[in-house]
Amino acid sequence: MPDHLSSRCGFVALVGAPNAGKSTLLNRMAGAKLSIVSPKAQTTRFRTLGIVMREQTQLIFVDLPGIFKPKRRLDRAMVNAAWSGAQDADLTLFMIDARRGLADDVREIMGRLAESKRTIWLVLNKTDMVTPQQLLPLTQEVSDTLKVDQVFMVSARSGDGVDELLDHLARAMPEGPYLYPEDDLTDLPDRLLAAEMVREQVFLQTHEEIPYHATVETESFKQRRDGSVRIDVTIYVSRPGHKAILIGERGNRIREIGTRARHYLEPLLDCPCHLFLNVKERAEWDKETARLRALGLDEYG
């Protein structure tokens, strides 16, 4: 650990509507898959912490669930967790999908951020997919409603503009000692990382409705004598038909979910993984305190 007089450390909240690209940006900055990504909205369900070293600065990024109008108890917990995480940060990155522009949900977030009186930087994402002429009026319209100290234009997918953003963030953090070891990437427990890698594959490999009616929990995580780990994971679904779809013909889909999840999990855990998946039907799991607690959302429900 460096002398605290020469080091900097701070929390940066990633705030935006679903699918703004927050998780993609976090993974790009960390150089590893810490937060799951899919084309579907509302993929992130709880706070994910990503730890990035930039010269003498430790940047602690808080990837929060996208902010949307909640309908279920789970939805309310996700949105409350997002706003709570933003309030605790030293700086807020307000991310907007430049292609979508100022949709109604984005305007609602802007209004609430305007009331917070916190340090806010605007990050226009997916700028490689729009013309430069579209970006200036979009920036101006945001600035007319919300005080932003800096504006950055990035592509989280390609990495364009991300290094410049990291350099500015490193200089903006308060002086102080590091809060985590320098080689840490996240504060997520290994059990939760395993569940998230499986849940990402559920998103990517199943029909449109299933991901929102499924949750994933690690039931057992055991170190083996040969240095590998055995991980037993359960996927809970709310309808009988969803269980059959997840398992697939002769178990093909559930095997593919496990294979791909293990591919991403082994580099994070730095060891071979023996991943065993089970699918259980549990109606209205998203209303159960125990299921919300497993997601770390029980205090926000």
C-alpha positions as CSV (number, residue, x, y, z in Angstrom):
1,M,0.0,0.0,0.0
2,P,1.4,3.4,-0.9
3,D,1.6,6.3,1.6
4,H,-1.9,7.7,2.0
5,L,-0.6,11.2,1.3
6,S,0.4,10.3,-2.2
7,S,-2.5,8.0,-3.0
8,R,-6.1,8.6,-3.9
9,C,-9.2,6.5,-3.4
10,G,-12.9,7.1,-4.0
11,F,-16.3,5.6,-5.1
12,V,-17.8,6.3,-8.5
13,A,-21.5,5.4,-9.1
14,L,-22.7,4.3,-12.5
15,V,-26.2,5.6,-12.9
16,G,-28.6,5.4,-15.9
17,A,-31.6,3.8,-17.5
18,P,-31.5,0.1,-18.3
19,N,-29.3,-0.8,-21.2
20,A,-27.3,2.4,-21.1
21,G,-24.1,0.3,-21.1
22,K,-23.1,0.6,-17.4
23,S,-22.1,-3.0,-17.0
24,T,-20.2,-3.0,-20.3
25,L,-18.3,0.1,-19.2
26,L,-17.4,-1.5,-15.8
27,N,-16.1,-4.6,-17.5
28,R,-14.1,-2.6,-20.0
29,M,-12.5,-0.4,-17.2
30,A,-11.7,-3.4,-15.0
31,G,-10.4,-5.5,-17.8
32,A,-12.5,-8.5,-16.7
33,K,-16.1,-9.7,-16.7
34,L,-17.4,-8.5,-13.3
35,S,-21.0,-7.6,-14.2
36,I,-23.2,-9.5,-16.5
37,V,-24.2,-8.1,-19.9
38,S,-27.0,-8.9,-22.2
39,P,-29.1,-7.1,-24.9
40,K,-32.1,-7.3,-22.5
41,A,-32.9,-4.5,-20.2
42,Q,-32.7,-4.8,-16.4
43,T,-29.9,-7.4,-16.4
44,T,-28.1,-6.0,-13.4
45,R,-30.1,-6.7,-10.2
46,F,-27.9,-5.6,-7.4
47,R,-24.8,-3.5,-6.7
48,T,-21.6,-4.8,-8.3
49,L,-18.3,-3.3,-7.1
50,G,-15.4,-3.1,-9.6
51,I,-12.0,-2.1,-8.3
52,V,-9.7,-0.4,-10.8
53,M,-6.1,0.8,-10.2
54,R,-5.1,3.9,-12.2
55,E,-1.6,5.1,-11.3
56,Q,-1.7,6.0,-7.6
57,T,-5.5,6.0,-7.5
58,Q,-7.9,3.2,-6.5
59,L,-11.2,3.7,-8.3
60,I,-14.1,1.8,-6.7
61,F,-16.9,1.7,-9.3
62,V,-20.4,0.8,-8.2
63,D,-22.4,-0.7,-11.1
64,L,-26.1,-0.3,-10.1
65,P,-29.3,-1.7,-11.5
66,G,-30.8,0.4,-14.3
67,I,-33.4,2.9,-13.0
68,F,-36.9,2.2,-14.3
69,K,-40.5,2.3,-13.1
70,P,-40.9,-0.6,-10.6
71,K,-43.9,-3.0,-10.7
72,R,-42.8,-5.9,-8.5
73,R,-41.3,-6.1,-5.0
74,L,-38.0,-7.2,-6.8
75,D,-38.2,-4.2,-9.1
76,R,-38.7,-1.8,-6.2
77,A,-35.7,-3.3,-4.3
78,M,-33.5,-2.9,-7.4
79,V,-34.4,0.7,-8.0
80,N,-34.0,1.6,-4.3
81,A,-30.6,-0.1,-4.3
82,A,-29.6,2.0,-7.3
83,W,-30.5,5.3,-5.7
84,S,-29.0,4.3,-2.4
85,G,-25.7,3.4,-4.0
86,A,-25.6,6.7,-5.9
87,Q,-26.0,8.7,-2.8
88,D,-23.0,7.1,-1.1
89,A,-20.5,7.8,-4.0
90,D,-17.9,10.6,-4.2
91,L,-18.9,11.1,-7.9
92,T,-21.7,10.0,-10.1
93,L,-21.3,9.1,-13.8
94,F,-24.7,9.6,-15.5
95,M,-24.7,7.3,-18.5
96,I,-26.9,7.9,-21.5
97,D,-27.3,5.7,-24.6
98,A,-26.6,8.3,-27.3
99,R,-28.7,6.4,-29.8
100,R,-31.8,6.5,-27.6
101,G,-31.3,10.1,-26.5
102,L,-33.5,11.6,-23.8
103,A,-36.3,9.1,-23.5
104,D,-38.8,9.5,-20.7
105,D,-37.0,7.2,-18.3
106,V,-33.8,9.2,-18.8
107,R,-35.5,12.5,-18.2
108,E,-36.9,11.2,-14.9
109,I,-33.4,10.2,-13.8
110,M,-32.1,13.6,-14.8
111,G,-34.8,15.3,-12.7
112,R,-33.9,13.3,-9.6
113,L,-30.2,13.8,-10.1
114,A,-30.8,17.6,-10.4
115,E,-32.2,17.5,-6.9
116,S,-29.3,15.6,-5.4
117,K,-26.7,18.4,-5.5
118,R,-23.9,15.8,-6.0
119,T,-20.9,15.9,-8.4
120,I,-22.2,14.5,-11.7
121,W,-20.3,13.8,-14.9
122,L,-22.2,13.1,-18.1
123,V,-21.0,10.0,-20.1
124,L,-22.6,9.6,-23.5
125,N,-22.2,6.0,-24.5
126,K,-22.4,4.3,-27.9
127,T,-21.2,7.4,-29.6
128,D,-19.6,5.3,-32.4
129,M,-23.2,4.5,-33.5
130,V,-24.4,8.1,-34.0
131,T,-23.1,11.1,-36.0
132,P,-21.1,13.9,-34.2
133,Q,-23.8,16.4,-35.2
134,Q,-26.2,14.5,-32.9
135,L,-24.1,14.7,-29.8
136,L,-23.8,18.5,-29.3
137,P,-27.6,19.2,-29.0
138,L,-28.0,16.1,-26.8
139,T,-25.3,17.4,-24.5
140,Q,-26.8,20.9,-24.4
141,E,-30.3,19.5,-23.6
142,V,-28.9,17.6,-20.6
143,S,-26.9,20.6,-19.4
144,D,-30.1,22.8,-19.5
145,T,-31.7,20.5,-16.9
146,L,-28.8,19.1,-15.0
147,K,-25.5,20.6,-13.8
148,V,-22.7,18.4,-15.0
149,D,-19.1,19.2,-14.3
150,Q,-17.6,17.3,-17.2
151,V,-18.8,15.5,-20.4
152,F,-17.3,12.4,-21.9
153,M,-18.1,10.6,-25.1
154,V,-17.2,7.0,-25.1
155,S,-17.9,3.6,-26.6
156,A,-17.9,1.0,-23.8
157,R,-18.0,-1.7,-26.4
158,S,-14.9,-0.7,-28.4
159,G,-13.1,1.2,-25.6
160,D,-13.0,4.5,-27.4
161,G,-12.7,7.4,-24.9
162,V,-12.5,5.1,-21.8
163,D,-8.8,5.7,-21.0
164,E,-9.4,9.5,-21.0
165,L,-12.4,9.0,-18.7
166,L,-10.3,6.9,-16.3
167,D,-7.5,9.5,-16.3
168,H,-9.8,12.3,-15.3
169,L,-11.5,10.1,-12.7
170,A,-8.2,9.2,-11.1
171,R,-7.3,12.9,-10.7
172,A,-10.7,13.7,-9.3
173,M,-10.7,11.3,-6.4
174,P,-10.0,12.5,-2.9
175,E,-6.6,11.8,-1.3
176,G,-6.5,8.9,1.0
177,P,-5.4,5.2,1.5
178,Y,-6.6,2.3,-0.6
179,L,-9.6,0.5,0.8
180,Y,-8.9,-2.8,-1.0
181,P,-5.8,-4.8,-1.8
182,E,-4.3,-3.6,-5.1
183,D,-4.9,-6.9,-6.9
184,D,-8.6,-7.2,-6.0
185,L,-11.1,-6.8,-8.9
186,T,-14.4,-6.9,-6.9
187,D,-15.8,-7.3,-3.5
188,L,-18.4,-9.9,-4.8
189,P,-18.0,-13.3,-3.0
190,D,-17.0,-16.2,-5.3
191,R,-20.4,-17.8,-4.7
192,L,-22.2,-14.7,-6.1
193,L,-19.8,-14.5,-9.0
194,A,-20.7,-18.1,-9.9
195,A,-24.4,-17.4,-9.7
196,E,-24.1,-14.3,-11.9
197,M,-22.1,-16.0,-14.6
198,V,-24.9,-18.7,-14.8
199,R,-27.6,-16.0,-14.8
200,E,-25.9,-14.2,-17.7
201,Q,-26.1,-17.4,-19.8
202,V,-29.8,-17.8,-18.8
203,F,-30.3,-14.3,-20.3
204,L,-28.4,-15.0,-23.4
205,Q,-29.7,-18.5,-24.2
206,T,-33.4,-18.5,-23.4
207,H,-36.6,-16.9,-24.7
208,E,-37.5,-13.3,-24.0
209,E,-39.7,-13.9,-20.9
210,I,-37.7,-16.4,-19.0
211,P,-34.8,-14.2,-17.6
212,Y,-37.3,-12.0,-15.7
213,H,-38.9,-15.0,-14.1
214,A,-35.7,-16.7,-13.0
215,T,-33.1,-16.2,-10.3
216,V,-29.9,-18.1,-9.6
217,E,-28.3,-19.1,-6.3
218,T,-25.1,-20.9,-5.4
219,E,-26.1,-23.7,-3.0
220,S,-22.6,-25.1,-2.4
221,F,-19.0,-23.9,-3.1
222,K,-16.3,-26.4,-2.0
223,Q,-12.6,-26.3,-2.6
224,R,-11.1,-29.6,-3.7
225,R,-7.7,-31.1,-2.8
226,D,-6.5,-30.8,-6.4
227,G,-7.0,-27.0,-6.3
228,S,-10.3,-27.0,-8.3
229,V,-13.7,-26.1,-6.9
230,R,-17.1,-27.8,-7.0
231,I,-20.0,-25.4,-7.4
232,D,-23.6,-26.4,-7.1
233,V,-26.0,-23.8,-8.5
234,T,-29.8,-23.7,-8.6
235,I,-31.9,-21.8,-11.1
236,Y,-35.3,-20.9,-9.7
237,V,-38.1,-20.4,-12.2
238,S,-41.7,-19.4,-11.6
239,R,-43.5,-21.5,-14.2
240,P,-43.4,-25.2,-15.1
241,G,-42.9,-24.5,-18.8
242,H,-39.8,-22.4,-18.1
243,K,-38.1,-25.3,-16.4
244,A,-38.5,-27.5,-19.5
245,I,-37.2,-24.7,-21.7
246,L,-34.1,-24.2,-19.5
247,I,-33.3,-27.9,-19.4
248,G,-33.8,-28.3,-23.2
249,E,-34.1,-31.5,-25.2
250,R,-32.1,-34.2,-23.5
251,G,-30.5,-31.6,-21.3
252,N,-28.7,-29.8,-24.1
253,R,-29.5,-26.3,-23.1
254,I,-28.7,-26.6,-19.4
255,R,-25.3,-28.2,-20.4
256,E,-24.6,-25.3,-22.7
257,I,-25.4,-22.8,-20.0
258,G,-23.0,-24.5,-17.6
259,T,-20.3,-24.8,-20.2
260,R,-20.3,-21.2,-21.2
261,A,-20.7,-20.0,-17.6
262,R,-17.6,-22.0,-16.6
263,H,-15.7,-20.5,-19.5
264,Y,-16.0,-17.0,-17.9
265,L,-15.9,-18.1,-14.3
266,E,-12.6,-20.0,-14.3
267,P,-10.4,-16.9,-15.2
268,L,-12.1,-14.9,-12.4
269,L,-11.6,-17.7,-9.8
270,D,-8.2,-18.6,-11.2
271,C,-8.8,-22.3,-10.9
272,P,-10.7,-25.2,-12.6
273,C,-14.4,-25.3,-11.9
274,H,-16.8,-28.2,-11.7
275,L,-20.1,-26.6,-12.2
276,F,-23.4,-28.5,-11.5
277,L,-26.7,-26.9,-12.4
278,N,-30.2,-27.7,-11.1
279,V,-33.5,-26.1,-12.1
280,K,-36.4,-25.8,-9.7
281,E,-39.9,-24.4,-10.0
282,R,-40.8,-21.9,-7.3
283,A,-43.8,-19.8,-8.0
284,E,-43.5,-16.1,-7.0
285,W,-39.9,-16.4,-5.9
286,D,-39.5,-12.7,-6.5
287,K,-41.8,-11.9,-3.6
288,E,-39.9,-14.0,-1.1
289,T,-37.6,-12.3,1.4
290,A,-35.1,-15.2,1.3
291,R,-34.7,-14.9,-2.5
292,L,-34.2,-11.1,-2.2
293,R,-31.7,-11.6,0.6
294,A,-29.7,-14.0,-1.7
295,L,-29.5,-11.1,-4.2
296,G,-28.5,-8.7,-1.4
297,L,-31.7,-6.7,-1.9
298,D,-33.7,-7.6,1.2
299,E,-32.9,-4.2,2.9
300,Y,-34.3,-2.3,-0.1
301,G,-37.5,-4.4,-0.6
